[in-house]
Amino acid sequence: MALIDLAHVAGRAPAKTYWTREEARALYDLPFADLMFEAQTVHRRNFDPNRVQMSKLLSIKTGGCAEDCGYCSQSARMPGEKMKASKLMEVERVLAEAQKAKDGGATRYCMGAAWRSPKDRDMDMVVAMVEGVKAMGMETCMTLGMLTPKQALTLKDAGLDYYNHNLDTSERYYSEIISTRTFADRLETLDNVRLAGMKVCAGGILGMGETVDDRVDMLVTLANMDEAPESVPINMLIPIPGTKLENAPPIDPLDFVRTIALARIMMPESHVRLSAGRTEMSDETQALCFLAGANSIFVGDTLLTADNPGEDHDGALFRRLGIGPEALDGAS
């Protein structure tokens, strides 16, 4: 794809754009400087390039998941030592943690439970968590596994803003990572979320042994939805001992940055979140990701079960880069 065509892409009207793998792969394969220029051009048309959204993630129910996701330490089917399953966290504790997150600058609060899907008996507590966090003035996000249409409507009525359900990888490679639910199951939950009127948070994980085409195909699937996800988390695999992917070779940092840039160009109005794996990234790699269009991170020392750079490190890096937090009214 010639640069003159890319200039057209960057300045397209709001009409929905549908991508082919060939178009997306041509972007990915551009000389690095050209790709970064195009991504930053698109980013500046849609966002303040020096503002990053701060989100906080809390595990409200850990371990004992019936799924066999090859990257996850919370799976009850993982070949190594199993993580002890916990009960669903008390509502009061969740809200106390949410207040701490808000006091620390977070504008979106994400809550995750290690479930294949929520049980109806758990929904009252989940609804109370959403309502409590909303009352604090923060955006709310949850990831609870697969949802039925009724459950999606219940969460929408409670005031949930975003529902996270990652595709993880391409449809071709999906069965190499997970066998207990299908790629179509993932898409069905995302459809239920969208039909209920909530915003979609969906992305994937890089470094699981997938090819470049798999990464491109995953982004094509997301970008070609009737409405692209408003939030697109891009994770770098953290190889956890005992999981199927504990010995997966690391992804090249520049390939990771290329994928961030491609996500930005293909989904220009979405928040692209630099998610898991930041503890393994140099400051320089993270800086390139922000330059490529990443504009959301998780703050705090932990994600669901994995380590995350603490506020002190993030604050120091942001000061060096001249980056500040995005205000709630600037989030989408």
N, C-alpha and C positions, 0 to 999 in steps of 0.2 A: 504494500500500500504506500503510495507516494505521500510526501509530506503535505502537498497541496490538498489531498483528500483528507488528511488528518485535521488540517485547519478547518475544513468544512464540518468534520465531526465535532470539533470543539465548539463551533458556533451554531450547531443545529438548533432549530426551533424546538419548543417543548414537545412536539409530536413524538409519540412512542417510537423508539428505534429498536428494531429486531436485528440481532447479530448472528452471523454465521461463524462457525469455528474458524474458517479460513480468514475472515476479517479480523477476528480477535487474535489469532495466532500471528498474523502479519504485524499487528501492533506490538505484541509481546516480543517479537524478534527484531524490532527496530534497534539501531544503535542506541546504547544506553542513554546518551545525552539527549537524543531526539525523543525517546520515550518519556524521559523525565520532564522535558520541556512541555510536551503535549499534556501530560498528567497535571503539571502545575498550572498550565493555562486553563484547563477545565476546572481545576480546584478553585482558582481565584475567581472564576465566573460565578461560583455558587457558594463559596464560604470565605470567611476571613482566614487567610493562610497562617495567621499567627495565633489562632485560638484552637484549643483542643477540648473536647467534651470529656468531663471526668465522671466515670461511673464506678460504682462499688458493687461487688458481687459477694453474696453470702450463701453458703450451703445451708439450707433449712432442713435437709434430710440427707444424710450421708451414708454411702455403702449399701450393699445388699441388692443392687440393681439386677433385674432378671435378664438384661441385655448382655450381649457378648462383645461389645465394642472393643476392638483390639488395642486401643490406646488408653483405656480407662481403668484406673485402679479401683473404681467403685463397683465394677462388675462382679457379681457373685460367681460368674463362670470363668474368671481369669485363672490361668494355670498356676500362678504363684500363690503366695500367702494372701488370704482374703482380708479385705478391710472389714472391720466390725460394723454392722449395720446399726444406725441410730434411729430413734424415733423422730417424728416430725417435731421441730423446735416449737417451743411455746411462743404464742403471739407476742407476749410482752417482751420477751428477749429479742425477737426479731425487730420490734419497733425501737428498742433501746439501741440496737446496733445501727439501725437506720438513722437515728438521731445523731450518733457519732459520725456516720458517714456524711451527713449533711453539714455538720459542724466542721468537717475536714474539707469541705468544698465540693463534694459530690452533688451532681444535679440529677442523676438517674440512679435508682437503686434496683439491682437485679437480684432475684432470689431463685435458687436452683435446688431441685429435689431429685435424688437418684431413684427415679421411678421409670418403669416402662410406660406407665400412664397413671394419672392420679385416680384414686378410688373416690367414689361419691362421698364416703364418710369423712374424707379429708377436706372436702371443698369448703366447708364452713370456716375452718381455720385459715385456709388459704385466702378466702375472701376477706376475712378480718385483717390479714396482713396487708393486702392490697389497699384496703380502705384506710388503714392506719398510716401507711407510707404516703398515700395521696394527701391525707390531711396535713402532712408536714410540708407540702408544697413541692415534692420531688416527683419526677417521672418514675413510673413503675414498669418493671420488666420481670417476667418469670420464665423459667424453663423447667417443665414438669414432665417431659416426655410427650407421647402422643395424646391428642385431645379429640374427643367427640365433638360434634357440632353443639350439643347441649352444654358441655363443659366450657367451650369457647365463649358461648353467649353469657354464661354465668360470670366468667372472668371479665368480659367486656362490661357487663352491668355493674360489676364491682368497681370499675374505673381503671382496669389494667390498660396501660398505654401500649406496651410492646410484649410480644411473645417470641421467645427465642427457640428456634428448632433448626439446628444446622443440618445442611446436606452432607457435610463432612468431606465429600470428594465427588468425583464424577459418577454417573450411573454405571459406566463400564467397570470401574474399579471398586465400586461400593461393596460387592459381595466378598472381596478380599479382606475387608475390614470388619464387616458386621454380617451375621447370618440370621439373627433373631427378628429382624424386621427388614422390609425392603425399601428401596429407594422410592417406590411409589407410595409406601406408607408415609414417608417423610413429606412428600408433596401433598398428600391428602390432609395431613395436619396443618400445613401451611395454608391450604385452601380453606380449611375450617376457621383458622384464625382470621384470614382476610375477609371471609364472608360475614364473620361476627362483627367486623368493623374495627378490629385492632390493627396496629402497625406490626409489621413483620421484621424480625431480627433473624437473619439466616446467613451463614457463611460456611467456612470449612477449615480444615486442618492441612497444613503443608508439611511434607517430610515423612509421609507414611509409606514411601516406596512408590508413589504414583509418578506418572510421566508428566512432562510439560503439557501434553494434550489433555490429560486428566484435569489439571488445574484450569486450563482454558475452558474445557467443557463445563466444569462446575460453575464458572463465572457466566458462561453463556446461558446456562439453565436459569440462574438467578436473574440476570439482566433481561431475559426474554419472558419472565412472568408478566401477566397483564399489568401488574404494578411491581416494579422492582422493590426489594426489601428496603425499608427506610434505614436500616442498620445492617452492616455487613461485617461481622467479625472475621478477621483472618488470623488464624492461630498457627504458631510454629510448634510442631510436635515436641512435647517434653517426654523423652523415652523413660517410662517409669518401670523400675525393676519388677519383674513378675508378670508384666503384661506381654501380650503377643508381640508387640512392637518395641520391646525393650532394647533390641539391638539394631533398630532402624538407622541407617546412615543419615547424618544431618543434611538438611537442604543447604545449598550454597546461598550465602546471605544476599548476593546480588539477584539470584533467581527469586528469592522471597520479595525483594524490593520490586522487581519487575511485576510480580503478581499483584502487589498493592497498587502499582501504577495502572495496571490493566483494569482492576476493579474500579478505580477512580474514574477512568475514562468511560467505561461501559455503564457505570451507575453514577452519573455526575451529581445527583442531588442527594445521594445516600451518605450517611456517616459511615466511613470505613474505619473499623476499630482494629487497632494493633492490640491483639489479645494475648493469649497464652504464649509463653516462650520468650518474653522480654528479658528474663533473667539470663538467658543464653546469648542475648544480642549485645554487641558493643554499643556504646553511645553513638558511634558513627553510623552503624547500621540503623539504629532507631531514627537518627537525624535524617537519613536518606528516605526512610519510610514516611516521615512527616512531609518531606519535600515531594514525595510521590503522591501525596494526597491523603494519607492516614490522618484522621482528625478526631479520634476517640480512643481512650485507653481505660483500663481498669486501674484504679488506685488502691493502695493498701498492700500489706505484706503477703497476702494469700489470695488465690482465686477460689475455686471450689475446694480442691485438695492440694494444689500445686503452689510453689513459691511464686511471688511476684515482687518486683522492685518496690521498696517502701517509699513513702511520701518524701523522705529526705533526699533520696537519690533522684526521684522524678523532679522534685523541685529544683535541685541543682542543675539537672540537665535542661530543664525548661528555661532557667535563667540564662544559661549559656546560649541557648537558641533564640531567646527573645520571645518565647511562647507563653501565653497565659491561658487560664481556664475560660471555656465558653460559658456564657450566662445561660440560664435556663430558657429565657425567651428567645435565644438564638438557636436552640436545638430543634431538630426535626425528628 
